[in-house]
Each structure stands twice: as structure tokens, then as C-alpha cells.
Amino acid sequence: MELPFAESYKIKMVEAIRKSTRKERELWIRDAMYNVFNLSSRQVYIDLLTDSGTGAMSDLQWSAIMQGDESYAGASSYYRLKEVIREITGFRYFLPTHQGRAAENVLFSVLVKEGDIVPGNSHFDTTKGHIEFRKATAVDCTIEEAFDTEAEHPFKGNIDLGKLESVLTSMPREKIPFVIVTITCNSSGGQPVSMENLRAVHKMASRYNIPVVFDAARFAENAWFIKQREMLYRDTDIRDIAREMFTFADAMTMSSKKDGIVNIGGFIGFRDEELYKKASVYNIMFEGYITYGGMSGRDMNALAQGLIEATEFSYLQTRINQVAWLGNRLREFGVPVLQPFGGHAIFVDAKKFLPQIPKEEFIAQTLVVELYKEAGVRSSEIGTLLADRDPVSGENRYPEMELLRLAVPRRVYTNNHMDFVAVALNNIYERREDIRKGYKIIREAPIMRHFTVELEKA
Ligand SMILES: *Cc1c(COP(=O)(O)O)cnc(C)c1O
């Protein structure tokens, strides 16, 4: 008999989690204005709100914490991290920041100005926020297959070279500060970008003399998919794949809360010393001195070790198999899920799940609230709330897809937890026709409203 797949680690420390009753949850979610960000974690049994900063650190990371060097300037922890980043990404220069959006804030302060256009593959919400905050425009150039939830394409994060070229030719060079490639592409479902596409995008951008920036939060998961799905790389080591990926970028921003497997942290990587020096000024202004940015020495140590672990094949296999486990269970139940499965999350197609809810009543959010009430499982909405309003017209932007995202924290839950989540969703699926109404907004912020929006029943 072939040995079954099993995790590449065992558990050394545990944390209790608490179940609740349906009655309790109905009151809690009403008090939270039907926004799961307003729930206390004590009111949640299984928390799949995000895989960001929610991972479990290893014994080696915790021991690295104890060795943190808290010197203000030139701490050994800084050099340790610099060494690992250089080893894994090839970038010679780096700036630590407190998280990914801080890296965007610092880098975009140098590069993005009013009226600019920033093409990319489905920009992440904070990325888009930092672009639009500077009165510039993010243009989505993702391939069309990404918007078809049933299309079986191995690299749904890819950039459509035709779309990209038409943006690059429609604008004067100085209006396009860079092309941004998000790996894996979070907003289109944690979908990977192929090495072939990274190479082609870089080649095209170079022809127009435009730099390429990677939003690299899940670069290790992207490397794993390249190894699985791009024939040429089947026998290539994950770290070699990662390093080759980064040869097609001129700079990178990183949310270390994802593939750094730490609870807080981020950085910017640069090839060009001039750009690094310009960004250093903003880093000092917004984050901290250039050798710690927004991080303590101990955090930089934990991140250095986390990057090493995140690029190990056995870890990635455990991680991505667990996400697929959840996806397969849902598929067996007939629940409509996005395919192929992403690296960090499973996405439920809420439009197919609840076709009776009008888009004005926030279809995906309606399902998020149902799942919480059903089983105390916290998920997130990737739909109209997240898409915000059009900055010019002020109208709601209705995205092509309304998704419920089940983001799986790294090394935190067992496959039994995944089964629990799948059964909870299936229970709702079986009674889906009884859900007749969605929600309406009573209060919202002008930008990134999904974090704080207040809702009531429609
Ligand atoms: C999380 C994330 C960010 C922002 O990082 P934070 O650490 O949350 O500030 C940017 N881009 C992508 C693709 C992300 O997933």
C-alpha cells in the first residue's frame, strides 16, 4: 500500500479554541454590524479570515527570537535577514518595514505620482489603495481565464501580454512608473503566475524601459506551483525557482506575514542602489531607521528563519495539500468553488451559491455572515464591499466575481478543522434557497471600506 501523505512537522504547543451556540453567534454578528472584522476572536471557533500574520512559528523561529539584536543601527539581526533575502531573492539592497502596505507606502512615495497608470494582475487592495491615494490608476491586465471560475488554466495569475502592451503603448513612458506583478495573485484567487509569463512581462516592460515590481507576499507558494505545473521546472529546487523568478523583477514589496511565516513584518527589495537610497529617506520618515524599519531585531531574526522554512519543499507540500484538502471536500459536496485551487485559500463562488440575492445586497458578504452563524467559522468577502466605490463616479464597483474566501493560516489547523468547515458550508448549501435577503450599508469609509463597514439586513 502506498503510504498516505502526512504533515512535515509535529505539534509542540497548543492553544484552546472555543465553540459557541448559534443563538450566541446571531447576537454577536448583529452587534458586529454584520462585519466579521468587528468580531472578537473569542467569538470565533475556526478563523479563516486571513492567512496574514496568523501562521504558527517553528521552534527554530522562537529560538531565533531569543537571539534578536536590538541595537538601533546595524544590528546583527538586520545583517542576518539581509543575507537570507539576498540568498533567496538575489536583491542586494533591502529595507525592513512593519508590513506589506508599509513597503508599498515607502516605495510608491518614490515612484507614483498623480495621473500615473500602474498596470498589473488584479492589484491587491492595499496596493490599489496606495496607488489611488496618490491619484494614480491601477489597470488590471490579468488574463480573461482568471474571471471564469470554471476555466482550468494552470496559471490564472498570468498577465495578458496583449492587454499589457495596449496600456504601455497608450501612455507616454513617464506616466507608467512600473508594472506590478502579484505572486501569487491574491485578488484573483491565490492563483500563480508562470515563469514563462514573468519572463515575458519583464521582457516587454524592458522594451519600453519600464521597471517591474513584484508584490511577492506569496512568492514561495508561486514557486511551488511553477515546480508542479511548468514542465521545465519539475526537477528544480524551490529556492532556485524563487531566485530565477526574482531575476524578472527590478524591485519587490513583501508582506512577511504571508510567506515569511511571521506575525508581523515586511520589506522592500531593490536591485538599484539609487532607488534604494531614495526610498531610504521615506523609510526613515514613515517606518524607522534603515536597519530596522518597522521591525524589532527579534522579529527580523524570526523572519530570516521563516523565509528559509517557507522555501522548503516539504513545508510547501504540506501547506498547499491542506488547502487542496479543504477544496476537495467542498467539491465532493457540490459546493461551487474556484478551480484550480489557489495556494493559500479556497474561494467559494457566491453568485452560483446564492443566485437569488441581487448584487446590490452584497452576495458574498451574505454568505460570509451565514457561515459564521452556522458554525462560528470566520471567512472573508472578496466582492463588492472589497471592490469599493469608483473614485471618480462614487458608484459601487461590481466585480465580475463575488467570492467567499477561506484563507488557511500556515501550520495552524488540522485537516479535521478543514472537514468541519466543509460540512458547515455544505449545511448552508443544502438550505440555500431559504436565504432570501442580503445586506445594505449604513456606514462606510471613503477607502478600504470593507474593514470598518457597518451593515444591516436588507
Ligand atoms: C497582504 C498583502 C499585502 C499587504 O500586506 P500587509 O502585510 O497586510 O500590509 C500586499 N499584497 C499582497 C498580495 C498581499 O497578500
Boltz pocket constraint, residues with backbone or C-beta under 6 A from the ligand:
constraints:
  - pocket:
      binder: B
      contacts: [[A, 52], [A, 98], [A, 99], [A, 100], [A, 101], [A, 102], [A, 124], [A, 126], [A, 127], [A, 182], [A, 183], [A, 184], [A, 186], [A, 215], [A, 217], [A, 218], [A, 254], [A, 255], [A, 256], [A, 257], [A, 258], [A, 265], [A, 266]]
      max_distance: 6.0
